[in-house]
Amino acid sequence: MAESMQGIKRTHRCGELSGANAGQTVTVMGWVQKNRNKGGLVFIDVRDRSGIIQIVFEEGSTDSGLIEKAAKLRAEFVVAVTGEVKKRSGAVNENLSTGDIEIIPSQLRILSESETPPFPIEENSKTKEEVRLKYRYLDLRRPDLQKNMIMRSQVATLTRQFLAEEGFLEIETPILIGSTPEGARDYLVPSRIHQGHFYALPQSPQLFKQLLMCSGYDRYFQIAKCFRDEDLRADRQPEFTQIDMELSFVDVDDVIDVNERLLAKLFKDVLGVEVVLPIPRMTWQEAMDRYGSDKPDTRFGMELTDVTDVVKDCEFAVFKGAIENGGTVRGINAKGQGGMPRKKIDKLVDFARDFGAKGLAYIAVQEDGSVKSSFAKFMKEEEMSGLIEAMGGENGDLLLFAADKNKVVWDVLGNLRLELARQMELLDKSEYKFLWVTEFPLLEWNEEQERYTAMHHPFTMPMEEDLEYIDTDPGRVRAKAYDIVLNGNEIGGGSVRIYHQDVQNKMFEVLGFTPEKAQEQFGFLLNAFKYGVPPHAGLAYGLDRMVMLMAKEDSIRDVIAFPKVKDASDLMTEAPTAVEEKQLEELGLSVTVQE
């Protein structure tokens, strides 16, 4: 039978108590974690979000009615306990912050009873994720998840404080907006009043934050909900949160400066980690050439080596053909992996194929200096030793090569490098390696649509010195764009925006927009630009991804209170759901089920 809280008040959270409270009478409230009944001696662990405290009901020092009541407590009952804090008489529990104290109770109230939960509420749960997400309200009681949610809250609070002190204003932008089909798919919301018309949910507050700069707000930020109807991966959600900002009268260095100081503050205050400033910078081209990725993980080496010139005269058809087609031959050196069994190398070949490789050539240099290779018979001895030397190959090394168009070679070796690092256990989650990647290409060629698309978005400013190539060689134009990368994850990105009408018109023209189409989609922004636009730039972080890395988790689901699963559904609320016919009628909609 549940009791009320009348006449009692919580004095402390469970984990806030320490030896300094010995001798005090306190009241704690929380969930029963464990009940150990030893006859006339009952130990109850009570848990709340701050930690666990042990309550000891013992014959001689506790009323016998209380001991009987305590013996009936089961996991997840909600209780209130009043009693005296004492130093533990038995062994100290080193794993608990309250491990050297206990409470000797004078009062126990059962505030709420609980059925047996479908899985134990414990750290590092072995329960299947589907079950935990179905009962997410129980899963969220687990101390490791609560730690993550507390960290997320801390990051948001510190960000708000820091940006406010830097002169940023927190301004909310709308959630119901017009659809802009460029980029990922929009989530659409039908209008009841304007039948046949739809709002979209924002993929980012991009256009509105630029309008706020036109409106003279100078520095804006928002912790913003964003929505993308795209195919999901472990680190993607249909709805996610950005730390979004925009600044006026600035260039690249100004945006980077304020954000480096923000990151240094967050990592120092939340994790006690010193971020050495300035954070290194690398151009997009250098990142691709050295790491095969525009978000390189710099916690380990194994960089790509371009050996095109070294093998250009050899008779190996794979290398020869790639070079003749305008491609390159590049390799990576997996130090000490020369003895890798053939079966394991074949698995790496299959892995490379997933990223577009037709195959993977290899040289395994044995400990005795002999060579096993998939293409030795096509190489002269001096060509082979020249290639090993160019790769810095030593006895015991495994050299892996991809030959194709640059884009494929980068993709294959960039991903292979990470896979090998996982296998060789080179990735230390407690190491935080930041990097700015700058000077991205402004445009990328879309094979399907046979046109250039914006690598970031259509409002990104080209680098002034490259503007002369925009008509003759658009692919050569670099953007004033920058990404902040942490341990091989892009945690934020931004750019300087176009604020000259002629440059914006030229950008739309290159992207294949007619003036009418540009006006139809972005008319309100283009009209605002006629009335005096300050130079402006911005950046947005993926808050979920940043907290995931800070918390050393592998999935952003572990730092979001109520996440969706891979097919964008919510296992707890069972959303998305069908709606009643009456609601569809009001919206002027009918649903056709596609086979």
Secondary structure, DSSP 8 states (H G I E B T S, - for coil): -----TT----S-GGG--GGGTT-EEEEEEEEEEEEE-SSEEEEEEEETTEEEEEEEEBTTB-HHHHHHHHT--TT-EEEEEEEEEE-SS---TTSTTTTEEEEEEEEEEEE-----SS---SS--S-HHHHHHTHHHHTTSHHHHHHHHHHHHHHHHHHHHHHHTT-EE----SSB----SSS---EEE-SSSTT-EEE--S-SHHHHHHHHHTT--EEEEEEEEE------TT--SEEEEEEEEEES--HHHHHHHHHHHHHHHHHHHH-----SS--EEEHHHHHHHHSSSS--TTS----EE-HHHHTTS--HHHHHHHHTT-EEEEEEETT-TT--HHHHHHHHHHHHHTT-S--EEEEE-TTS-EEESSGGGS-HHHHHHHHHHTT--TT-EEEEEEE-HHHHHHHHHHHHHHHHHHTT---TT---EEEEE--BSEEEETTTTEEEESS-TTB-B-GGGGGGTTT-GGG-BBSEEEEEETTEEEEEEEEB---HHHHHHHHHHTT--HHHHHHHHHHHHHHGGG----EEEEEEEHHHHHHHHTT-S-GGGGSSS---TTS--TTT--S----HHHHHHHT-------
